[in-house]
Amino acid sequence: MAFLDLHILQNVPPSNINRDQDGSPKTAVFGGVRRARVSSQAWKRAARTAFEADGALAGEDAVRTRQLPQMIADELTQKAPALAGKADAIGMAAAFAMFKVAAKKPSAKKDSTGAPAEDRPVTEYLLFLGRTQISTVVDALATEVDALATASTDKKIADIVGSLGLKEMGVTAHPGAVALFGRMVANSPDTGVDAGCQVAHAISTHEAITEFDYFTAVDDMQKEDNKGAGMIGSLEFNSATLYRYATLDLRTLHANLDNDHDSTVKSALGFVRAFTSSMPTGKANTFAHHTRPEAIVLSLREDRPVSHVDAFERPIARSSDGYLTASVEALFTHIHDADEQWGDAPAWSAAVYPSALRNTSPNLPAPTTWKTALDEAQKAITAALPKAPTT
């Protein structure tokens, strides 16, 4: 067993990056007080987007969509124009062959303009598949151009598509995004993928207070004698020092990537970079909350993942010195005490934080740079992977 834990402290200014059904910033009660909260789903989405945008991870991206039949149809049409008229039906058959998920045909209902409410097929629910895997499926379909072109019914199309072994193409050669974030398919459990990463809900290290912003907007074309606002409203926000935690199960990730060492190391480091640097985009145009982490701890453990959220079960007290310095002290004190209590220190760890914080807290471990931490993490991850079999 090998797990890479990521512990992050990050200041977030006035913002509403993850809101509930009423538009309020999400919160949670922990340690008896209400904390600011960012859901794991919100930060996983941001991390996956950052992972797929990483220039060093070309070909590791995936798409989560109900429009898989359309994607297959459009790519197939480009590769085999003769199948354009049947491409949507072929896409529907391919989605079913891979995941046993039925696709809905275009709806006969009309929208308010009289156009079809749904003019292309979609699956019953979201499916998550690598773009390289989709291309492999399309290549297989393109080998049967003549048979598909002469198929006279949807059943004949389904029979041809079903004979191509598409299911195997959807459960092998996963890109890093699928291997990391996993996939659940209720209709076809054996096509599911156990996620190689887990992400906790981020919470503030202190009690958080929701505030209200009353705003007005001016109508640029209103007459000078009209002093009223063109629009008025209010929105909620808060600010916080957040504790963020995620863990990578390196063995699961390794298995998801067909036991390929290089792909595992590349995807693991890509996730570390993506999770650390990502930021959910909720209300970004309103608040521009684009901060970076102030403190990062990477820990490679050989026993089990360990979150250090308990460092903040007793909320950091409000003071004129802010929350960050006290939060950093609380985190490192808790890590030291937990290691001493359990006697199971990580096999490797690295701490990244501004050197100025050490001047105020001399008990902190020596900091390293982010680049050095990544270089050391690469070596630690490589050493932790299962040894290749000898021949």
PyMOL commands that set and color helices and strands:
alter all, ss='L'
color gray80, all
select helices_A, chain A and resi 40-53+55-57+68-79+81-99+131-142+145-150+154-162+166-171+176-181+189-191+250-256+261-277+284-287+309-312+324-342+355-360+370-384
alter helices_A, ss='H'
color red, helices_A
select strands_A, chain A and resi 3-15+27-30+33-38+62-65+103-104+122-123+127-130+197-199+202-204+211-217+231-249+295-301+348-352
alter strands_A, ss='S'
color yellow, strands_A
deselect
rebuild
show_as cartoon
